[in-house]
Amino acid sequence: MTRDRGRLLLIVSLLLAAPVLRPSFHAADDNRERDFFTRVRRLTLEGKRAGEGYWSPDGQRLVFQSEREPGNPFYQIYTLDLTTGDSKRISPGTGKTTCAFFRPRSDEIEFASTHADPRSKQLQEDELAFRASGKERRYSWDYDPAMDIYAFSEKSGRSKQLTTARGYDAEGSYSPDGQWIVFTSMRDAYNRPLSETEKKQLETDPSYFAEIYIMKADGSGQRRLTNVAGYDGGPFFTHDGARIVWRRFDVTGVLADVWTMKPDGTDPRQITDFGAMSWAPY
């Protein structure tokens, strides 16, 4: 998930070019949702919030994250059958989770979770106590360094841990053939000594250290693809698997643009340059 990444009910995240083509795009009263979305239908009712929803390859189900577990104020991962309306939790139920994705040609679903962190239940209790106190804070995404990527088998009901490096590993998605996972990692903030400036940066904005990585679907062959200061995250493969598309923030963390590159990290190309926030390419 990622700067407010989990706030949407369903991210079928397209770059909506239509507004740019409208002559009156800059008129405030012309920016109406109904100009771009029709037949909007609510899919979830339970819990405080739900988001980060992605389709199964056959288009019959969604996998998404939701805050709805008793005693756990954080997101857990669920599937939703659009034919029956049945919803099922696939994550362990403890800790924090984010960013699930169906593996094509497989029964597996990848997601990120902190449930292996010995502090996970204490962090849940601390968050519940904070919310009960009546205090409020601005919503922001928590780049928990204990976040790792897992693959859940719907047939066996078991999960396999794919990443183990300290640092936020999440925002993963499969290649169209199901053989690769591209993901975001902040391990570079934890696998080497940091300068004093970098230490301060980690305290104020850990996402600054986020880079794009790739690995095989079994977790092997993990390799870094980007090496630019500032957040690189939210990666997906294009429909033909020929390129990876992702978002890159500038070093201030204020502006973001959409980029693409080949799966080996070569040929990076900037797609947007609006001097604004270009977000969630999918």
Protein Blocks (a to p, Z undefined) as FASTA:
>chain_A
ZZhklmpfbdcddddfklmmpmklmpmklmcfklmpghiacfbfgdjbdchiacdfkopa
ccddddfbghiabdcdddddfknopacdfbeoiajdehiaddehiabdcdddfklpmklm
mmmmmmmmmmmnopacdddddddfkbccddddfklopacdfbfcecjdehiacdfkopac
cdddfklmmmcccdfklmmmmmmommlmpccddddfkopaiacfbdcedjdehiacdfko
paccdddddfkomaccdddddfkopaiacfbdghpacehiZZ
